[in-house]
Amino acid sequence: MLRARFGVSQRRACTVVGQHRSTQRLAPPPISDDEACLREFLRDFSKQRPRWGWRRAAHAARQAGWQVNNKRIRRLWRDEGLRVPTRKRKKRLIGIGAPVGAMCPIRPNALWALDFQFDTTSDGRTLKMLNVIDEFTRECLAIEVHRSIDADDVVDILERLVLERGMAPGFVRFDNGPEFIAHAVADWCRFNGTASVFIDPGSPWQNAWIESFNGRFRDEFLNGRHFDNLLEARVLIEDWRIDYNVNRPHSAHGGLTPTDFAAKWTINQPRAA
């Protein structure tokens, strides 16, 4: 085509396209019936096993009775344009919450923050803890300790806290963990009129209050305790949670404990608030 259109020599045309001149000496041999059947076998193999490459195709061809080596299979595999599809990287699921930005609650039960924390018992088994705090009063509403916690467990814990507190929160803040972005949690928020506030992936500072609590919980209690079993962990952690709310002064409240601060706010604030 190049020689006919531009009137150049064979040498010049091959130099331009980067093709060796020996490819122009002999016409490609016609495809034999045996090779046509082998090509058809490779195409069928690629359809049935899309994640398998030419090496496994060569092994399968020899098992099927073809007397072929790897080089021939590889050449035919490329001639047919067969290849293993590149895996697409899964897009990380991100919860869709209320676009409130950096918000600061102005009353109790306005915003609850949730996060997970992990520890182990003496036998090496995992302890998974769901921490829930009220960002306004800094009260630790719950530390649920289990071997594993899924989305349904999160809903059960929130439902129990609503019954204890007498009302659902206006907002809940958490990260994009699979337990929080699940439909079960989204349905609970919708049914209770609670908006979800999701932090950006890899941005724990956007959930600063719960992260601060996690640090205190780890430093003041978990690092100095060894739990023999799940029951012991639940009892001791619940004792620490109550002590944290009732006896631990908080600098953000002027030295008041979270419980005292919540009680004082309730007395001093007008009913409209």
Secondary structure, DSSP 8 states (H G I E B T S, - for coil): -HHHHH---HHHHHHHHT--GGGGTS------HHHHHHHHHHHHHHHH-TT--HHHHHHHHHHTT----HHHHHHHHHHTT--------------------S----STTSEEEEEEEEEEBTTS-EEEEEEEEETTT--EEEEEEES---HHHHHHHHHHHHHHHSS--SEEEE-S-TTTSSHHHHHHHHHTT-EEEE--TT-GGGGHHHHHHHHHHHHHTGGG--BSSHHHHHHHHHHHHHHHHHH---GGGTT--HHHHHHHHHHHS-TT-
